[in-house]
Amino acid sequence: MCVDSAPPPPGRVTRRGVLAGAASLAGTGVALSAAAPSARADSRSRPGNAVVFRDVRPFGATNPVDLTVVDGLITRARAPRGAKVIDGGGRIALPSLVDAHIRPDKTTWGGPWVSRRPANTIADFTAQDVELFRSQRRPVAERAHGLMAHAVTRGTRAMRAHADIAPAYGLTCVEGVAQARERLEHALDVQIVAFPQHGVVRAPGTAALLKEAARSGLVDMIGGIDPISFDQALDEQLDLVFDLADRYGVGVDIHLHDRGETGLTVLRGIIDRTRALSLQGKVTVSHVFCLPGLSDTELAETAEELGSLDISLTTVAPNESLVLPIAKLREHGVRVGLGSDGVRDSWSPFGNADMLHRAHLLGWVTDVRLDKELAACYEVGAHGGADVMRLPRADLSPGSPADFVLMRAECLPQVVVDMPTRDMVVHGGRVVARDGELA
């Protein structure tokens, strides 16, 4: 019998989908401040008809219930006459997941096997990126769509997609991911980051491309990467990225792999510019490998600053020593999302864009064993990414988006361990995938 798997306290969401009060993550007791979601990120049309999902068990409840959906939102109201009825067959209903950090432009998903050569530095990997890009017969839009569609079938409701931008690609990667986003707008909410993988300063011409991307309306955020160790231009890179964000009204999402004092120096630069430009709630730092090694006192001080400025963080749970201390960060109100990162690209043959598997890996690398700890891993994958993307939580409460997954399982902790088949994926009240295929 599973225990400690009850749903988290419900958040409150208006009919327009604006987050009015976020629920606390199970076991942390931290409520996040209200925030309006991105207009593009929650751009799906909401059908006017009603749907009843009959005989489902939210969060593994013992007694099945009917979930009624009107205009894409879960409601307590009685279903109107003529509402469509879909049989859940006693399946468990869980919130859909959010991939807060993924790279669909680089993927070889669905194509022939690619053999990789040894690489040790970012420069080595980016050189192989270019070779792979030039060798692919399928355009970015096709490859990205295949991976993003696969993510939908595995229960992903939203993702923040980093697309490379560099002189070697121009805006091709951004444009390809944007095309895939448009094809999947009925099933997936997507934010795009223009990501300067080759560096902002060390790759001449990149700054102009970032400006073009920011002005294009295709991207939601401007990225950056290791301003000290890789770009060797701390102030120049951060000043340029933050200036573009401030000027064109987009967000910031910077990759920070550096550890120790180097990483902390970059993080302080990000904090200072967020404060100076009043960009609270619009800045994310990905990976942030400098945080896990801090003492409790140092971590608390840094987390307090991050929380006060509403700077979000993302982790891909790479291993025990580099995964972010999520619970401790959330004690200070820091939003932390979970992501897939690269999927079968030149950097790695691994990855599957399955966020349930990523929640499983989070539990694995952090060596959890209690039911409430396993449930918390799922909640990071479901609600942590929603918080980072400023989306309303799909927590199955009245007024929340009808984004959920139906599976044959006993309870939430068991789902995290066994990763059962996603029999049905629902987005905005519509069934968008069945038995691993787009509907």
The 8 nearest C-alpha neighbors of each residue, nearest first, counted from 0:
[[1, 2, 409, 410, 413, 3, 370, 4],
 [2, 0, 410, 4, 3, 370, 412, 409],
 [1, 3, 4, 370, 0, 5, 371, 410],
 [2, 4, 371, 370, 5, 1, 374, 369],
 [5, 3, 2, 411, 371, 374, 370, 6],
 [4, 6, 3, 58, 7, 60, 59, 2],
 [7, 5, 58, 4, 8, 9, 394, 57],
 [6, 8, 25, 9, 5, 24, 22, 23],
 [7, 9, 22, 6, 10, 23, 25, 24],
 [10, 8, 22, 396, 7, 394, 11, 21],
 [9, 11, 22, 21, 20, 12, 8, 392],
 [12, 10, 20, 19, 18, 9, 398, 13],
 [11, 13, 18, 398, 399, 19, 16, 17],
 [14, 12, 16, 15, 17, 398, 11, 18],
 [13, 15, 16, 398, 12, 72, 17, 399],
 [16, 14, 13, 17, 12, 18, 398, 72],
 [15, 17, 13, 14, 12, 391, 18, 400],
 [18, 16, 35, 13, 15, 12, 19, 391],
 [17, 19, 391, 12, 34, 20, 33, 35],
 [20, 18, 33, 11, 12, 17, 21, 34],
 [19, 21, 33, 11, 10, 18, 32, 22],
 [22, 20, 10, 31, 30, 23, 33, 32],
 [23, 21, 10, 9, 8, 30, 24, 20],
 [22, 24, 30, 29, 28, 25, 21, 8],
 [23, 25, 27, 26, 28, 22, 7, 29],
 [26, 24, 7, 27, 375, 23, 28, 371],
 [25, 27, 28, 24, 371, 375, 372, 326],
 [28, 26, 29, 24, 25, 326, 330, 23],
 [27, 29, 23, 26, 24, 30, 25, 330],
 [30, 28, 23, 27, 330, 329, 31, 332],
 [31, 29, 23, 22, 21, 28, 32, 332],
 [32, 30, 21, 332, 29, 33, 23, 22],
 [31, 33, 34, 20, 30, 21, 332, 19],
 [34, 32, 19, 20, 18, 21, 31, 35],
 [35, 33, 18, 389, 36, 32, 19, 17],
 [34, 36, 17, 18, 389, 37, 33, 390],
 [37, 35, 389, 390, 38, 34, 17, 391],
 [36, 38, 40, 39, 41, 389, 35, 390],
 [37, 39, 41, 40, 42, 36, 35, 390],
 [40, 38, 42, 37, 41, 190, 189, 188],
 [39, 41, 188, 37, 189, 38, 42, 190],
 [42, 40, 39, 38, 188, 43, 37, 36],
 [43, 41, 39, 40, 38, 44, 188, 184],
 [44, 42, 185, 41, 184, 45, 188, 186],
 [45, 43, 46, 42, 185, 427, 71, 184],
 [44, 46, 71, 70, 427, 43, 47, 428],
 [47, 45, 70, 48, 71, 44, 69, 428],
 [46, 48, 70, 45, 49, 69, 71, 44],
 [49, 47, 46, 69, 70, 50, 82, 83],
 [48, 50, 69, 82, 68, 83, 47, 70],
 [49, 51, 83, 68, 82, 84, 67, 52],
 [50, 52, 67, 84, 66, 53, 83, 85],
 [53, 51, 85, 66, 65, 86, 84, 87],
 [52, 54, 65, 86, 87, 51, 55, 85],
 [53, 55, 63, 89, 87, 64, 65, 88],
 [56, 54, 89, 63, 87, 90, 64, 91],
 [55, 57, 91, 63, 60, 59, 92, 90],
 [58, 56, 92, 59, 60, 91, 93, 55],
 [57, 59, 93, 60, 92, 6, 411, 56],
 [60, 58, 410, 56, 91, 57, 409, 411],
 [61, 59, 56, 62, 57, 58, 63, 5],
 [62, 60, 59, 63, 56, 57, 409, 410],
 [61, 63, 60, 64, 56, 55, 59, 54],
 [64, 62, 56, 55, 54, 89, 61, 60],
 [65, 63, 54, 55, 56, 66, 62, 53],
 [64, 66, 53, 54, 52, 55, 67, 51],
 [67, 65, 52, 51, 53, 64, 68, 73],
 [66, 68, 51, 74, 73, 50, 78, 65],
 [67, 69, 73, 50, 72, 49, 74, 428],
 [70, 68, 49, 71, 72, 48, 73, 50],
 [71, 69, 47, 46, 45, 72, 48, 68],
 [70, 72, 427, 428, 45, 69, 401, 68],
 [73, 71, 400, 401, 68, 69, 399, 398],
 [72, 74, 68, 397, 398, 401, 399, 67],
 [73, 75, 397, 76, 398, 67, 68, 72],
 [74, 76, 397, 77, 67, 73, 66, 398],
 [77, 75, 74, 78, 67, 79, 69, 73],
 [76, 78, 79, 75, 67, 74, 80, 51],
 [77, 79, 67, 76, 82, 80, 49, 51],
 [80, 78, 82, 81, 77, 49, 76, 48],
 [81, 79, 82, 78, 49, 83, 77, 50],
 [80, 82, 79, 83, 49, 78, 84, 48],
 [83, 81, 49, 50, 80, 79, 84, 78],
 [82, 84, 50, 51, 81, 49, 85, 48],
 [85, 83, 51, 50, 52, 82, 86, 53],
 [86, 84, 52, 53, 51, 87, 83, 50],
 [85, 87, 53, 88, 52, 54, 84, 55],
 [88, 86, 54, 55, 53, 89, 90, 52],
 [87, 89, 90, 86, 54, 55, 53, 407],
 [90, 88, 55, 54, 87, 63, 56, 91],
 [91, 89, 407, 55, 406, 88, 87, 405],
 [90, 92, 56, 59, 406, 405, 57, 55],
 [93, 91, 57, 405, 56, 404, 58, 55],
 [92, 94, 404, 403, 58, 57, 95, 91],
 [95, 93, 403, 393, 394, 402, 404, 381],
 [94, 96, 403, 154, 402, 156, 404, 155],
 [95, 97, 381, 155, 380, 156, 154, 354],
 [96, 98, 157, 384, 381, 155, 158, 156],
 [99, 97, 158, 338, 100, 337, 384, 157],
 [98, 100, 338, 384, 159, 158, 337, 336],
 [101, 99, 338, 159, 340, 98, 339, 160],
 [100, 102, 340, 160, 339, 341, 338, 161],
 [101, 103, 341, 161, 160, 104, 340, 105],
 [104, 102, 143, 106, 105, 101, 146, 160],
 [105, 103, 143, 162, 102, 139, 172, 106],
 [106, 104, 103, 344, 102, 107, 341, 128],
 [105, 107, 344, 108, 343, 103, 342, 104],
 [106, 108, 110, 343, 344, 109, 142, 105],
 [109, 107, 106, 110, 146, 343, 142, 145],
 [110, 108, 107, 145, 111, 142, 146, 106],
 [109, 111, 107, 108, 112, 142, 137, 113],
 [112, 110, 113, 109, 107, 108, 135, 114],
 [111, 113, 110, 114, 107, 348, 109, 108],
 [112, 114, 115, 111, 107, 345, 348, 344],
 [115, 113, 112, 116, 348, 345, 111, 347],
 [116, 114, 113, 345, 117, 346, 347, 348],
 [115, 117, 118, 114, 127, 345, 124, 346],
 [116, 118, 115, 119, 123, 124, 346, 127],
 [119, 117, 123, 124, 120, 116, 121, 346],
 [120, 118, 123, 117, 121, 124, 122, 346],
 [119, 121, 123, 122, 118, 124, 125, 229],
 [120, 122, 124, 123, 125, 119, 229, 118],
 [121, 123, 125, 120, 124, 126, 197, 119],
 [124, 122, 120, 126, 118, 121, 125, 119],
 [123, 125, 121, 127, 126, 122, 118, 346],
 [124, 126, 128, 122, 127, 123, 121, 129],
 [127, 125, 123, 128, 129, 124, 122, 130],
 [126, 128, 130, 124, 125, 129, 131, 345],
 [129, 127, 125, 131, 126, 130, 345, 132],
 [128, 130, 132, 126, 127, 131, 133, 125],
 [131, 129, 127, 133, 132, 128, 134, 126],
 [132, 130, 134, 128, 129, 133, 127, 135],
 [131, 133, 129, 130, 134, 135, 128, 105],
 [134, 132, 130, 131, 135, 129, 136, 128],
 [133, 135, 131, 132, 130, 136, 129, 137],
 [136, 134, 137, 132, 133, 131, 138, 107],
 [135, 137, 138, 134, 133, 132, 139, 110],
 [136, 138, 135, 141, 142, 139, 140, 110],
 [139, 137, 140, 141, 136, 142, 135, 175],
 [138, 140, 175, 142, 141, 104, 143, 172],
 [139, 141, 175, 143, 138, 179, 176, 142],
 [142, 140, 144, 138, 139, 143, 137, 145],
 [141, 143, 145, 139, 144, 140, 138, 137],
 [144, 142, 103, 140, 146, 104, 145, 141],
 [145, 143, 179, 147, 141, 142, 146, 148],
 [146, 144, 142, 148, 143, 147, 149, 141],
 [145, 147, 149, 143, 148, 144, 108, 150],
 [146, 148, 150, 144, 149, 145, 143, 151],
 [149, 147, 151, 145, 150, 146, 144, 152],
 [148, 150, 146, 152, 147, 151, 145, 153],
 [151, 149, 147, 153, 148, 352, 152, 155],
 [152, 150, 155, 148, 154, 153, 149, 147],
 [153, 151, 435, 149, 432, 150, 154, 436],
 [154, 152, 150, 151, 353, 155, 421, 149],
 [153, 155, 151, 95, 152, 424, 404, 96],
 [156, 154, 96, 151, 150, 97, 95, 157],
 [155, 157, 187, 95, 96, 97, 188, 154],
 [158, 156, 188, 97, 187, 189, 155, 98],
 [159, 157, 98, 189, 99, 97, 160, 190],
 [158, 160, 190, 99, 100, 189, 191, 101],
 [159, 161, 191, 101, 102, 158, 190, 192],
 [160, 162, 192, 102, 194, 191, 101, 193],
 [163, 161, 173, 193, 194, 172, 104, 192],
 [164, 162, 194, 195, 196, 172, 193, 165],
 [163, 165, 195, 194, 193, 169, 170, 168],
 [164, 166, 205, 167, 168, 169, 195, 197],
 [167, 165, 169, 168, 204, 205, 164, 202],
 [166, 168, 165, 169, 129, 164, 197, 132],
 [169, 167, 165, 166, 171, 170, 164, 172],
 [168, 170, 166, 171, 165, 164, 167, 208],
 [169, 171, 173, 172, 174, 164, 168, 212],
 [172, 170, 174, 173, 169, 168, 175, 139],
 [173, 171, 175, 174, 162, 170, 104, 163],
 [174, 172, 162, 170, 176, 175, 171, 177],
 [173, 175, 177, 171, 172, 176, 170, 178],
 [176, 174, 140, 139, 172, 178, 177, 173],
 [175, 177, 179, 173, 178, 174, 140, 143],
 [176, 178, 180, 174, 175, 179, 173, 181],
 [179, 177, 175, 181, 180, 176, 140, 174],
 [178, 180, 144, 176, 182, 181, 177, 140],
 [181, 179, 177, 183, 178, 182, 184, 176],
 [180, 182, 178, 184, 179, 183, 177, 185],
 [183, 181, 179, 180, 184, 178, 144, 185],
 [184, 182, 180, 181, 185, 186, 187, 179],
 [183, 185, 181, 187, 186, 182, 180, 43],
 [186, 184, 183, 43, 187, 44, 426, 182],
 [185, 187, 183, 184, 426, 431, 151, 156],
 [186, 188, 156, 157, 184, 183, 185, 189],
 [187, 189, 157, 40, 41, 156, 184, 158],
 [190, 188, 158, 40, 157, 159, 187, 180],
 [189, 191, 159, 40, 219, 160, 158, 192],
 [192, 190, 160, 218, 219, 161, 159, 220],
 [191, 193, 220, 161, 221, 194, 218, 162],
 [194, 192, 221, 162, 222, 164, 163, 161],
 [193, 195, 222, 163, 162, 164, 192, 196],
 [196, 194, 164, 198, 197, 163, 199, 223],
 [195, 197, 198, 194, 163, 224, 164, 125],
 [198, 196, 195, 202, 165, 125, 199, 201],
 [199, 197, 195, 230, 196, 201, 202, 200],
 [198, 200, 205, 195, 206, 201, 202, 236],
 [201, 199, 202, 198, 230, 203, 236, 232],
 [200, 202, 198, 230, 199, 203, 197, 231],
 [201, 203, 200, 198, 205, 199, 197, 204],
 [204, 202, 205, 201, 200, 206, 199, 166],
 [203, 205, 207, 206, 166, 202, 208, 165],
 [204, 206, 208, 165, 207, 199, 203, 202],
 [205, 207, 209, 208, 204, 199, 210, 200],
 [206, 208, 210, 205, 209, 204, 211, 212],
 [209, 207, 211, 205, 210, 206, 212, 204],
 [210, 208, 212, 206, 211, 207, 213, 205],
 [209, 211, 213, 207, 208, 212, 214, 206],
 [210, 212, 208, 214, 209, 213, 215, 207],
 [213, 211, 215, 209, 214, 210, 208, 218],
 [214, 212, 210, 211, 215, 209, 247, 218],
 [213, 215, 211, 212, 216, 210, 247, 217],
 [216, 214, 212, 217, 213, 211, 218, 210],
 [215, 217, 218, 214, 213, 212, 219, 249],
 [218, 216, 215, 177, 212, 219, 174, 173],
 [219, 217, 191, 220, 216, 192, 213, 193],
 [218, 220, 191, 249, 190, 192, 250, 217],
 [219, 221, 250, 192, 249, 251, 218, 193],
 [220, 222, 251, 193, 192, 250, 252, 194],
 [223, 221, 194, 252, 253, 193, 251, 192],
 [222, 224, 253, 195, 254, 194, 252, 240],
 [223, 225, 254, 253, 226, 255, 198, 196],
 [224, 226, 255, 229, 227, 228, 230, 254],
 [227, 225, 233, 230, 232, 231, 224, 229],
 [228, 226, 231, 233, 225, 230, 229, 232],
 [227, 229, 231, 225, 230, 226, 257, 261],
 [230, 228, 225, 231, 227, 226, 198, 224],
 [229, 231, 226, 232, 198, 201, 227, 200],
 [232, 230, 227, 229, 228, 226, 233, 201],
 [233, 231, 235, 230, 226, 227, 236, 234],
 [234, 232, 226, 227, 236, 235, 237, 231],
 [235, 233, 237, 236, 238, 232, 226, 268],
 [234, 236, 238, 232, 233, 237, 239, 200],
 [235, 237, 239, 238, 234, 233, 232, 199],
 [236, 238, 240, 234, 239, 235, 241, 233],
 [237, 239, 235, 241, 236, 240, 234, 242],
 [238, 240, 242, 236, 237, 241, 235, 243],
 [241, 239, 237, 243, 242, 238, 236, 244],
 [242, 240, 244, 238, 243, 239, 237, 245],
 [241, 243, 245, 239, 244, 240, 238, 246],
 [244, 242, 246, 240, 241, 245, 247, 239],
 [245, 243, 249, 241, 242, 248, 247, 246],
 [244, 246, 242, 243, 248, 247, 241, 249],
 [245, 247, 243, 244, 248, 242, 249, 241],
 [248, 246, 244, 249, 245, 243, 213, 214],
 [249, 247, 244, 245, 246, 250, 243, 213],
 [248, 250, 244, 220, 219, 247, 251, 221],
 [249, 251, 220, 281, 244, 282, 221, 219],
 [250, 252, 282, 221, 220, 222, 283, 281],
 [251, 253, 283, 222, 284, 282, 221, 220],
 [254, 252, 223, 222, 284, 224, 285, 255],
 [255, 253, 224, 285, 223, 284, 225, 256],
 [254, 256, 287, 225, 257, 286, 285, 224],
 [255, 257, 288, 287, 286, 254, 225, 258],
 [258, 256, 262, 255, 261, 288, 289, 225],
 [257, 259, 289, 262, 288, 261, 256, 260],
 [260, 258, 289, 261, 262, 263, 257, 292],
 [259, 261, 263, 262, 264, 258, 289, 257],
 [262, 260, 264, 263, 259, 257, 258, 265],
 [261, 263, 257, 258, 289, 265, 264, 260],
 [262, 264, 266, 260, 265, 261, 267, 289],
 [263, 265, 267, 261, 262, 266, 260, 268],
 [266, 264, 268, 262, 263, 267, 269, 261],
 [265, 267, 263, 269, 268, 264, 270, 262],
 [268, 266, 270, 264, 269, 265, 271, 263],
 [269, 267, 265, 271, 266, 270, 272, 264],
 [268, 270, 266, 272, 267, 271, 273, 265],
 [269, 271, 267, 273, 268, 272, 266, 274],
 [272, 270, 268, 274, 269, 273, 267, 275],
 [273, 271, 275, 274, 269, 270, 276, 268],
 [274, 272, 278, 270, 276, 271, 275, 277],
 [273, 275, 277, 271, 272, 276, 270, 278],
 [274, 276, 272, 273, 277, 271, 278, 270],
 [275, 277, 278, 273, 274, 272, 245, 241],
 [278, 276, 274, 279, 275, 273, 272, 308],
 [279, 277, 273, 276, 281, 280, 274, 282],
 [280, 278, 308, 309, 277, 281, 273, 310],
 [279, 281, 309, 282, 310, 278, 308, 311],
 [282, 280, 250, 278, 279, 251, 283, 310],
 [283, 281, 251, 310, 250, 280, 252, 311],
 [284, 282, 311, 252, 312, 310, 251, 285],
 [283, 285, 312, 253, 252, 254, 311, 287],
 [284, 286, 313, 254, 312, 287, 253, 255],
 [285, 287, 314, 288, 313, 255, 256, 254],
 [288, 286, 255, 289, 285, 256, 290, 284],
 [287, 289, 258, 256, 290, 286, 321, 257],
 [288, 290, 258, 259, 262, 287, 291, 257],
 [289, 291, 288, 292, 293, 287, 298, 323],
 [290, 292, 293, 323, 321, 289, 324, 288],
 [293, 291, 290, 289, 294, 259, 320, 288],
 [294, 292, 298, 290, 291, 297, 295, 289],
 [293, 295, 297, 296, 298, 292, 299, 291],
 [296, 294, 298, 297, 299, 293, 300, 327],
 [295, 297, 299, 294, 298, 300, 293, 301],
 [298, 296, 294, 300, 299, 295, 293, 301],
 [297, 299, 295, 301, 296, 300, 293, 302],
 [298, 300, 302, 296, 297, 301, 303, 295],
 [301, 299, 303, 297, 298, 302, 296, 304],
 [302, 300, 298, 304, 303, 299, 297, 305],
 [303, 301, 305, 299, 304, 300, 328, 298],
 [302, 304, 306, 300, 301, 331, 305, 299],
 [303, 305, 307, 301, 302, 306, 308, 300],
 [306, 304, 302, 310, 308, 303, 307, 309],
 [305, 307, 333, 309, 332, 303, 308, 304],
 [306, 308, 304, 309, 305, 303, 332, 310],
 [307, 309, 279, 305, 306, 310, 304, 274],
 [310, 308, 280, 306, 279, 307, 305, 311],
 [311, 309, 305, 282, 308, 283, 280, 306],
 [312, 310, 283, 334, 387, 335, 333, 309],
 [313, 311, 335, 284, 283, 285, 334, 336],
 [314, 312, 336, 285, 335, 337, 286, 284],
 [313, 315, 286, 337, 316, 323, 322, 338],
 [314, 316, 338, 317, 337, 339, 340, 313],
 [317, 315, 322, 314, 361, 318, 321, 360],
 [316, 318, 315, 322, 321, 319, 314, 364],
 [319, 317, 364, 321, 320, 316, 322, 365],
 [318, 320, 364, 321, 322, 365, 317, 316],
 [319, 321, 318, 322, 291, 292, 317, 323],
 [322, 320, 318, 288, 319, 291, 323, 317],
 [323, 321, 316, 319, 318, 320, 317, 314],
 [322, 324, 325, 291, 314, 321, 290, 316],
 [325, 323, 327, 326, 291, 328, 322, 290],
 [324, 326, 328, 323, 327, 329, 335, 322],
 [327, 325, 329, 328, 324, 27, 330, 26],
 [328, 326, 330, 329, 325, 324, 331, 299],
 [329, 327, 325, 330, 333, 326, 331, 302],
 [328, 330, 332, 333, 331, 326, 327, 325],
 [329, 331, 327, 328, 332, 29, 326, 27],
 [330, 332, 329, 303, 328, 306, 333, 302],
 [331, 333, 329, 306, 330, 31, 334, 29],
 [334, 332, 306, 329, 328, 331, 311, 335],
 [333, 335, 311, 387, 386, 312, 332, 329],
 [336, 334, 312, 383, 313, 311, 333, 325],
 [335, 337, 384, 383, 313, 99, 387, 379],
 [336, 338, 314, 380, 99, 315, 313, 384],
 [337, 339, 100, 98, 99, 315, 340, 101],
 [338, 340, 101, 315, 352, 100, 341, 98],
 [341, 339, 101, 100, 102, 338, 315, 342],
 [342, 340, 102, 101, 344, 339, 343, 350],
 [341, 343, 350, 344, 106, 351, 349, 340],
 [344, 342, 348, 349, 106, 347, 107, 350],
 [343, 345, 106, 346, 105, 342, 347, 107],
 [346, 344, 347, 128, 127, 115, 131, 343],
 [345, 347, 344, 124, 348, 341, 343, 128],
 [346, 348, 349, 344, 343, 345, 342, 341],
 [347, 349, 343, 344, 350, 346, 342, 345],
 [350, 348, 343, 347, 342, 351, 344, 341],
 [349, 351, 342, 343, 352, 341, 348, 339],
 [350, 352, 353, 342, 349, 343, 339, 150],
 [353, 351, 150, 339, 354, 350, 342, 146],
 [354, 352, 351, 356, 355, 153, 150, 357],
 [355, 353, 357, 356, 352, 358, 96, 98],
 [356, 354, 358, 357, 353, 359, 418, 415],
 [355, 357, 359, 354, 353, 358, 360, 418],
 [356, 358, 354, 360, 359, 355, 361, 353],
 [359, 357, 361, 355, 376, 360, 356, 377],
 [358, 360, 356, 362, 357, 415, 361, 416],
 [361, 359, 363, 357, 362, 358, 364, 356],
 [362, 360, 358, 363, 359, 364, 316, 357],
 [361, 363, 359, 365, 360, 367, 364, 366],
 [362, 364, 360, 366, 361, 365, 359, 367],
 [365, 363, 319, 361, 366, 318, 362, 360],
 [364, 366, 362, 363, 367, 319, 361, 318],
 [367, 365, 363, 364, 362, 368, 319, 361],
 [368, 366, 362, 365, 372, 369, 373, 363],
 [367, 369, 370, 366, 372, 373, 362, 371],
 [370, 368, 372, 371, 367, 373, 3, 412],
 [369, 371, 373, 372, 412, 3, 374, 2],
 [370, 372, 374, 3, 373, 369, 375, 4],
 [373, 371, 375, 369, 370, 374, 367, 376],
 [374, 372, 370, 412, 376, 375, 371, 369],
 [373, 375, 371, 377, 412, 376, 372, 411],
 [374, 376, 378, 372, 377, 373, 25, 371],
 [377, 375, 373, 379, 358, 374, 378, 362],
 [378, 376, 380, 374, 375, 379, 358, 381],
 [377, 379, 381, 375, 380, 382, 376, 374],
 [380, 378, 383, 376, 377, 382, 381, 375],
 [381, 379, 377, 378, 337, 96, 383, 358],
 [382, 380, 96, 378, 97, 379, 383, 95],
 [381, 383, 385, 378, 384, 379, 392, 380],
 [384, 382, 336, 379, 386, 335, 385, 380],
 [383, 385, 336, 99, 387, 97, 386, 382],
 [386, 384, 390, 382, 388, 383, 387, 389],
 [385, 387, 389, 383, 384, 388, 382, 390],
 [386, 388, 384, 385, 389, 334, 311, 336],
 [389, 387, 385, 386, 390, 384, 36, 99],
 [390, 388, 36, 386, 387, 385, 34, 35],
 [389, 391, 36, 385, 388, 386, 392, 41],
 [392, 390, 18, 16, 17, 393, 385, 12],
 [391, 393, 394, 382, 385, 390, 399, 10],
 [392, 394, 400, 399, 94, 395, 402, 391],
 [393, 395, 396, 392, 94, 9, 399, 10],
 [396, 394, 393, 399, 397, 94, 73, 401],
 [395, 397, 394, 399, 9, 398, 73, 10],
 [398, 396, 74, 73, 399, 75, 395, 72],
 [397, 399, 12, 73, 72, 74, 13, 396],
 [398, 400, 393, 12, 72, 396, 397, 73],
 [401, 399, 72, 393, 402, 427, 71, 73],
 [400, 402, 427, 428, 72, 73, 71, 426],
 [403, 401, 426, 425, 400, 95, 427, 393],
 [404, 402, 94, 95, 425, 93, 424, 401],
 [403, 405, 424, 93, 92, 95, 423, 154],
 [406, 404, 92, 423, 91, 90, 422, 421],
 [407, 405, 90, 421, 91, 422, 408, 420],
 [406, 408, 90, 91, 419, 405, 409, 420],
 [409, 407, 410, 406, 91, 414, 90, 419],
 [408, 410, 59, 413, 407, 91, 411, 1],
 [409, 411, 59, 413, 412, 408, 1, 414],
 [410, 412, 414, 413, 4, 58, 374, 59],
 [413, 411, 373, 415, 374, 414, 370, 410],
 [412, 414, 416, 411, 415, 410, 417, 409],
 [415, 413, 411, 418, 417, 412, 416, 419],
 [416, 414, 412, 359, 413, 418, 417, 373],
 [415, 417, 413, 414, 418, 359, 412, 373],
 [416, 418, 414, 419, 415, 413, 359, 412],
 [419, 417, 414, 415, 416, 355, 356, 420],
 [420, 418, 417, 414, 421, 406, 407, 408],
 [421, 419, 422, 406, 418, 434, 407, 435],
 [420, 422, 406, 423, 153, 405, 434, 419],
 [423, 421, 434, 433, 406, 420, 405, 424],
 [422, 424, 433, 405, 421, 432, 404, 434],
 [425, 423, 404, 432, 154, 430, 431, 403],
 [424, 426, 430, 403, 429, 402, 431, 428],
 [427, 425, 402, 429, 428, 186, 401, 431],
 [426, 428, 71, 401, 429, 402, 400, 45],
 [427, 429, 71, 401, 426, 425, 68, 402],
 [430, 428, 425, 426, 427, 431, 71, 46],
 [429, 431, 425, 424, 432, 426, 428, 438],
 [430, 432, 438, 425, 424, 437, 429, 186],
 [433, 431, 437, 438, 424, 152, 436, 423],
 [434, 432, 423, 422, 436, 435, 438, 437],
 [433, 435, 422, 436, 421, 423, 432, 420],
 [434, 436, 152, 433, 432, 421, 153, 437],
 [437, 435, 432, 433, 434, 152, 438, 149],
 [436, 438, 432, 431, 152, 433, 435, 148],
 [437, 432, 431, 433, 436, 430, 152, 424]]
